[in-house]
């Protein structure tokens, strides 16, 4: 899908640029940066899907990298959409999109010092190394508000699969926006 969006933007040798971005350079570079980041992050996630966690020595690099690629992919989709239509997608609360982002922040983004929404209170977490698979892991968290440790088995594979569906739907929406812009260029040129 990343390639389809890039191809649609670049089709017609810069007509979209001339029509919509020639006087909006920041939006153009936002679009270009988003396209490159989307392609790179998508390639990284596809490699994670093909290769899983790799060897024992690669586990954390691939585990952390997969989560970072998800965040980059999300940010890229939002940047592309904002550059094209003037705003980022308003995602529904508690979707897999936000769940995977929250999980990343808890498990690998800020495990030693995560804010929990209460001023001055933090969460500390760690992923039990021996439980990490490409589909699940165990995360142990101490929340200063609850004042007790919480152990959770995270069915990551299910969350990731739902996230991918949401990301693909968003990418289709973006592709539709590009095609609409291209249609308005063709209509104006008639």
NORJOMO-V642904 format. One record per pair of residues at least 6 apart in sequence whose ideal C-beta (glycine too) atoms are under 7 Angstrom apart, sorted by sequence separation. I is the first residue (numbers start at 1). GAP is how many residues later the second one is. D is the distance in whole Angstrom. If there is no record, write none. Layout:
i->I gap->GAP d->D
i->I gap->GAP d->D
This chain:
i->21 gap->6 d->6
i->53 gap->6 d->5
i->82 gap->6 d->5
i->91 gap->6 d->5
i->116 gap->6 d->6
i->131 gap->6 d->5
i->9 gap->7 d->6
i->21 gap->7 d->4
i->81 gap->7 d->6
i->91 gap->7 d->6
i->115 gap->7 d->7
i->116 gap->7 d->5
i->131 gap->7 d->4
i->142 gap->7 d->5
i->143 gap->7 d->7
i->54 gap->8 d->5
i->81 gap->8 d->5
i->106 gap->8 d->6
i->114 gap->8 d->6
i->141 gap->8 d->7
i->53 gap->9 d->5
i->105 gap->9 d->6
i->113 gap->9 d->6
i->114 gap->9 d->4
i->140 gap->9 d->6
i->141 gap->9 d->5
i->53 gap->10 d->6
i->78 gap->10 d->4
i->127 gap->10 d->5
i->128 gap->10 d->4
i->17 gap->11 d->6
i->78 gap->11 d->6
i->114 gap->11 d->7
i->127 gap->11 d->7
i->140 gap->11 d->5
i->112 gap->12 d->6
i->127 gap->12 d->5
i->128 gap->12 d->6
i->138 gap->13 d->7
i->139 gap->13 d->5
i->48 gap->14 d->6
i->111 gap->14 d->5
i->125 gap->14 d->6
i->126 gap->14 d->6
i->111 gap->15 d->6
i->125 gap->15 d->6
i->138 gap->15 d->5
i->139 gap->15 d->6
i->125 gap->16 d->4
i->106 gap->17 d->7
i->136 gap->17 d->6
i->137 gap->17 d->6
i->48 gap->18 d->4
i->107 gap->18 d->7
i->123 gap->18 d->6
i->124 gap->18 d->5
i->136 gap->18 d->6
i->106 gap->19 d->5
i->123 gap->19 d->7
i->136 gap->19 d->5
i->137 gap->19 d->6
i->107 gap->20 d->5
i->123 gap->20 d->5
i->136 gap->20 d->5
i->44 gap->21 d->7
i->45 gap->21 d->7
i->135 gap->21 d->6
i->136 gap->21 d->6
i->9 gap->22 d->7
i->122 gap->22 d->5
i->135 gap->22 d->3
i->74 gap->23 d->7
i->121 gap->23 d->4
i->134 gap->23 d->7
i->45 gap->24 d->5
i->121 gap->24 d->5
i->44 gap->25 d->4
i->45 gap->25 d->7
i->9 gap->26 d->7
i->74 gap->27 d->7
i->116 gap->27 d->6
i->118 gap->27 d->5
i->41 gap->28 d->5
i->45 gap->28 d->7
i->6 gap->29 d->5
i->116 gap->29 d->6
i->5 gap->30 d->7
i->70 gap->30 d->6
i->71 gap->30 d->7
i->41 gap->31 d->4
i->42 gap->31 d->6
i->41 gap->32 d->4
i->107 gap->32 d->5
i->6 gap->33 d->7
i->71 gap->33 d->6
i->106 gap->33 d->7
i->70 gap->34 d->6
i->37 gap->35 d->6
i->38 gap->35 d->6
i->41 gap->35 d->6
i->106 gap->35 d->7
i->2 gap->36 d->5
i->2 gap->37 d->5
i->67 gap->37 d->4
i->37 gap->38 d->7
i->38 gap->38 d->4
i->37 gap->39 d->4
i->38 gap->39 d->6
i->2 gap->40 d->5
i->67 gap->41 d->5
i->34 gap->42 d->5
i->38 gap->42 d->7
i->64 gap->44 d->5
i->34 gap->45 d->4
i->35 gap->45 d->6
i->63 gap->45 d->7
i->33 gap->46 d->7
i->34 gap->46 d->4
i->30 gap->49 d->5
i->31 gap->49 d->6
i->34 gap->49 d->6
i->103 gap->51 d->7
i->30 gap->52 d->7
i->31 gap->52 d->4
i->30 gap->53 d->4
i->31 gap->53 d->7
i->27 gap->56 d->5
i->103 gap->56 d->7
i->100 gap->59 d->5
i->99 gap->60 d->5
i->100 gap->60 d->7
i->96 gap->63 d->5
i->100 gap->63 d->5
i->96 gap->66 d->4
i->97 gap->66 d->6
i->96 gap->67 d->4
i->63 gap->69 d->6
i->97 gap->69 d->5
i->96 gap->70 d->6
i->95 gap->71 d->6
i->59 gap->73 d->6
i->5 gap->75 d->7
i->53 gap->79 d->7
i->53 gap->81 d->6
i->89 gap->81 d->6
i->52 gap->82 d->4
i->77 gap->90 d->7
i->84 gap->90 d->7
i->85 gap->92 d->5
i->70 gap->93 d->7
i->77 gap->93 d->5
i->81 gap->93 d->5
i->84 gap->93 d->5
i->73 gap->94 d->6
i->77 gap->94 d->6
i->80 gap->94 d->6
i->84 gap->94 d->6
i->77 gap->97 d->7
i->84 gap->97 d->7
i->20 gap->161 d->6
i->16 gap->165 d->6
i->5 gap->166 d->7
i->16 gap->166 d->6
i->19 gap->166 d->5
i->1 gap->167 d->6
i->8 gap->167 d->6
i->5 gap->169 d->6
i->9 gap->169 d->6
i->16 gap->169 d->6
i->1 gap->170 d->4
i->5 gap->170 d->5
i->8 gap->170 d->4
i->15 gap->170 d->5
i->4 gap->171 d->6
i->8 gap->171 d->6
i->11 gap->171 d->7
i->5 gap->173 d->6
i->8 gap->174 d->7
